[in-house]
């Protein structure tokens, strides 16, 4: 027959989960002083918690108990002194390109010559060169026009692009200034047709070219940091 505790509650009273506590909690707390006062507090809490089927850390909630997925204090932090955040590293490796001339006026396209000079600014990532490419609405393939000359001191660049052939006067051209990996540009510049004619001009802009066309820009081009302008080729005799 179960004995009654000091509060009149049987020590064998059923617990919510169907078992029994096996101890009068009131009696255990009253025995606090007998097991060492504050020095035995940890033992009391642990014993009571285990009898209730809980870990001691469960009593304090998430604010006091460390999460099992919490990163170790020894793991490196991305914001630790002397380190560069990943976003800043990515930005330092990216190119920034603008086309300043020619440009649109009040949303209207400007007329340009067949061989037209373009100007702008560029900050190129290491291992990249700046190129002009473009296409018409009638032909979505990109023509790789020429490499731009970029000033290391000011970042300003210039390049003269030949926009289409003799029969394309009056056409609108979307021209893009884009950073292209230098090794890719060198490879493309060395391509010739079956008659050994270059498809692209020389790096210094000299020499004739047949033209290199592709639906996509050269592999590895930094299209995320390029700039474009749409111009209209004037109804005028070719100047190339």
Secondary structure as GFF3:
##gff-version 3
##sequence-region A 1 240
A	DSSP	alpha_helix	25	30	.	.	.	ID=ss1
A	DSSP	three_ten_helix	33	35	.	.	.	ID=ss2
A	DSSP	three_ten_helix	37	40	.	.	.	ID=ss3
A	DSSP	alpha_helix	41	51	.	.	.	ID=ss4
A	DSSP	three_ten_helix	56	59	.	.	.	ID=ss5
A	DSSP	alpha_helix	86	93	.	.	.	ID=ss6
A	DSSP	beta_strand	96	101	.	.	.	ID=ss7
A	DSSP	beta_strand	111	112	.	.	.	ID=ss8
A	DSSP	beta_strand	115	123	.	.	.	ID=ss9
A	DSSP	beta_strand	128	136	.	.	.	ID=ss10
A	DSSP	beta_strand	142	147	.	.	.	ID=ss11
A	DSSP	beta_strand	149	150	.	.	.	ID=ss12
A	DSSP	beta_strand	156	162	.	.	.	ID=ss13
A	DSSP	three_ten_helix	166	168	.	.	.	ID=ss14
A	DSSP	beta_strand	172	181	.	.	.	ID=ss15
A	DSSP	alpha_helix	182	189	.	.	.	ID=ss16
A	DSSP	beta_strand	213	214	.	.	.	ID=ss17
A	DSSP	three_ten_helix	223	225	.	.	.	ID=ss18
A	DSSP	beta_strand	227	233	.	.	.	ID=ss19
###
